[in-house]
Amino acid sequence: MPDMEYTTLGKTGLKISRVGLGTWQFSHDWGVLEYEKAKNVISRALELGINFFDTAMVYGMGISERFLGKALKEAGASRDSVVISTKIPGQFLNRDDVLRSVEKSLKLLGLDYVDILLAHWPPCWHNFPTREYAKAMEQLVKMGKVSYLGLSDFPLELVESFASYLSVAELVVLQVRYNLVERWAEEELIPYAEKHGITVQAWSPIAKGALTGKYTPDNLPKFEDIRAQDPIFHPKNFTQVWELVKKLNEIGSKYGKKPVQVALNWLIMASPRVVPIPGAKTPDQVVDIAGSVGWRLSFEDWRLLDEISRGIRIQYSVYYVEKEVS
Ligand SMILES: NC(=O)c1ccc[n+]([C@@H]2O[C@H](COP(=O)([O-])OP(=O)(O)OC[C@H]3O[C@@H](n4cnc5c(N)ncnc54)[C@H](OP(=O)(O)O)[C@@H]3O)[C@@H](O)[C@H]2O)c1
């Protein structure tokens, strides 16, 4: 296993691993609900040099934050050796709820401050003004409860508007859906991040497992699985995705790497600002994730994957009732 590779968080000087770890998996949605299992995942990540962890208030409504904080503490990770991001859901983005919910997060995480606080998604159902939550989030920076700010799933216009309201706090992270079959972030958000020295946390970087080779057109996630309703796994789309997975496998075998590792390596090569935050349910998955960095695909292989992936058009307007409804 090569040594972990590191990069810098935004313009902060903070050292973060070139691949991070998402912890939505510690929730009912993904089913890692036993603390010991979560602890094994986090411990393995630390052993392998991963120091950049992403969680959110809504992941298991506190379970993920609690498990992450406890596991880091029990593993003996010093506070300044890890960088943690957590996120406030759009419906908490009024001043009172921002302050209240961060107080709760800090308790669940067992921390005095969180490194990065992101708005998880815009307050599209509640009409909270952008200025209100920008100022409330900045207040937490002024008080030392949060070091840096970020936005997740925000369109560029709102990112610019949010940034314009900050006086002292820095916007250091944009968290975006970004993987080899969903590349919309390349249009506006990644160029904006590159221009402003912002780190891009790529979420669902292995398309929720679709790029691992574990799922095939004959073995798609079952009904109870959170992914069963995801358009990527809809047979209409997955048949296209599967062609790419076969190529990831073929290319990976040249490097002694798995499809998941090739898919993540492709992302870090796409932009020096992109830091994938894949989720893992087991320590073995963490080993694969750590092995996705510390090496590079050849330009030729990167380009070939680029070309194939550009040909894939995920159709989001899919229906599970395929017969005509009269
Ligand atoms: N900001 C947002 O709106 C947002 C949205 C989604 C996620 N996120 C963040 O991004 C993180 C990652 O995204 P994600 O969980 O949606 O998707 P992902 O990282 O693309 O996929 C994670 C899933 O892939 C499978 N997997 C992982 N490593 C594997 C390996 N080595 N071999 C085979 N399968 C493997 C696991 O599921 P199985 O083993 O069950 O197949 C795992 O749960 C989350 O944990 C969360 O922190 C943020």
The ligand as an SDF file (V2000), in Angstrom:
LIG
                    3D

 48 52  0  0  0  0  0  0  0  0999 V2000
  -23.7870   16.8610    0.2000 N   0  0  0  0  0  0  0  0  0  0  0  0
  -24.6420   15.9460   -0.1560 C   0  0  0  0  0  0  0  0  0  0  0  0
  -25.7850   16.2360   -0.5330 O   0  0  0  0  0  0  0  0  0  0  0  0
  -24.2380   14.5180   -0.0970 C   0  0  0  0  0  0  0  0  0  0  0  0
  -25.0470   13.5270   -0.6820 C   0  0  0  0  0  0  0  0  0  0  0  0
  -24.6290   12.2060   -0.6310 C   0  0  0  0  0  0  0  0  0  0  0  0
  -23.4280   11.8820    0.0180 C   0  0  0  0  0  0  0  0  0  0  0  0
  -22.6720   12.8490    0.6100 N   0  0  0  0  0  0  0  0  0  0  0  0
  -21.4020   12.5150    1.3030 C   0  0  0  0  0  0  0  0  0  0  0  0
  -20.5820   11.7880    0.4000 O   0  0  0  0  0  0  0  0  0  0  0  0
  -20.2450   10.5130    0.9660 C   0  0  0  0  0  0  0  0  0  0  0  0
  -20.1320    9.4870   -0.1550 C   0  0  0  0  0  0  0  0  0  0  0  0
  -21.2810    9.4750   -0.9940 O   0  0  0  0  0  0  0  0  0  0  0  0
  -22.2840    8.2220   -1.0840 P   0  0  0  0  0  0  0  0  0  0  0  0
  -22.2740    7.4820    0.1740 O   0  0  0  0  0  0  0  0  0  0  0  0
  -23.5700    8.7590   -1.5860 O   0  0  0  0  0  0  0  0  0  0  0  0
  -21.7190    7.3360   -2.2910 O   0  0  0  0  0  0  0  0  0  0  0  0
  -20.3550    6.6660   -2.7240 P   0  0  0  0  0  0  0  0  0  0  0  0
  -19.2440    7.0620   -1.8640 O   0  0  0  0  0  0  0  0  0  0  0  0
  -20.2480    6.8980   -4.1820 O   0  0  0  0  0  0  0  0  0  0  0  0
  -20.6750    5.1070   -2.5040 O   0  0  0  0  0  0  0  0  0  0  0  0
  -20.5950    4.5320   -1.2250 C   0  0  0  0  0  0  0  0  0  0  0  0
  -21.0000    3.0620   -1.2590 C   0  0  0  0  0  0  0  0  0  0  0  0
  -20.2190    2.3430   -2.2230 O   0  0  0  0  0  0  0  0  0  0  0  0
  -19.9530    1.0320   -1.7280 C   0  0  0  0  0  0  0  0  0  0  0  0
  -18.4870    0.8930   -1.6450 N   0  0  0  0  0  0  0  0  0  0  0  0
  -17.6070    1.7430   -1.0420 C   0  0  0  0  0  0  0  0  0  0  0  0
  -16.3420    1.2920   -1.1680 N   0  0  0  0  0  0  0  0  0  0  0  0
  -16.4180    0.1500   -1.8730 C   0  0  0  0  0  0  0  0  0  0  0  0
  -15.4510   -0.7840   -2.3090 C   0  0  0  0  0  0  0  0  0  0  0  0
  -14.1640   -0.6220   -2.0580 N   0  0  0  0  0  0  0  0  0  0  0  0
  -15.8790   -1.8510   -3.0190 N   0  0  0  0  0  0  0  0  0  0  0  0
  -17.1910   -2.0340   -3.2830 C   0  0  0  0  0  0  0  0  0  0  0  0
  -18.1470   -1.1860   -2.8710 N   0  0  0  0  0  0  0  0  0  0  0  0
  -17.7700   -0.1110   -2.1800 C   0  0  0  0  0  0  0  0  0  0  0  0
  -20.5860    0.9160   -0.3500 C   0  0  0  0  0  0  0  0  0  0  0  0
  -21.9140    0.3840   -0.4600 O   0  0  0  0  0  0  0  0  0  0  0  0
  -22.2560   -1.1890   -0.5890 P   0  0  0  0  0  0  0  0  0  0  0  0
  -21.1490   -1.9450    0.0640 O   0  0  0  0  0  0  0  0  0  0  0  0
  -23.5570   -1.3290    0.1010 O   0  0  0  0  0  0  0  0  0  0  0  0
  -22.3860   -1.4440   -2.0590 O   0  0  0  0  0  0  0  0  0  0  0  0
  -20.7120    2.3650    0.0620 C   0  0  0  0  0  0  0  0  0  0  0  0
  -21.7590    2.5640    0.9800 O   0  0  0  0  0  0  0  0  0  0  0  0
  -21.3330   10.2380    1.9920 C   0  0  0  0  0  0  0  0  0  0  0  0
  -20.9180    9.3370    3.0050 O   0  0  0  0  0  0  0  0  0  0  0  0
  -21.5720   11.6180    2.5290 C   0  0  0  0  0  0  0  0  0  0  0  0
  -20.5920   11.9540    3.5020 O   0  0  0  0  0  0  0  0  0  0  0  0
  -23.0530   14.1620    0.5510 C   0  0  0  0  0  0  0  0  0  0  0  0
  1  2  1  0
  2  3  2  0
  2  4  1  0
  4  5  1  0
  4 48  2  0
  5  6  2  0
  6  7  1  0
  7  8  2  0
  8  9  1  0
  8 48  1  0
  9 10  1  0
  9 46  1  0
 10 11  1  0
 11 12  1  0
 11 44  1  0
 12 13  1  0
 13 14  1  0
 14 15  2  0
 14 16  1  0
 14 17  1  0
 17 18  1  0
 18 19  2  0
 18 20  1  0
 18 21  1  0
 21 22  1  0
 22 23  1  0
 23 24  1  0
 23 42  1  0
 24 25  1  0
 25 26  1  0
 25 36  1  0
 26 27  1  0
 26 35  1  0
 27 28  2  0
 28 29  1  0
 29 30  1  0
 29 35  2  0
 30 31  1  0
 30 32  2  0
 32 33  1  0
 33 34  2  0
 34 35  1  0
 36 37  1  0
 36 42  1  0
 37 38  1  0
 38 39  2  0
 38 40  1  0
 38 41  1  0
 42 43  1  0
 44 45  1  0
 44 46  1  0
 46 47  1  0
M  CHG  2   8   1  16  -1
M  END
$$$$
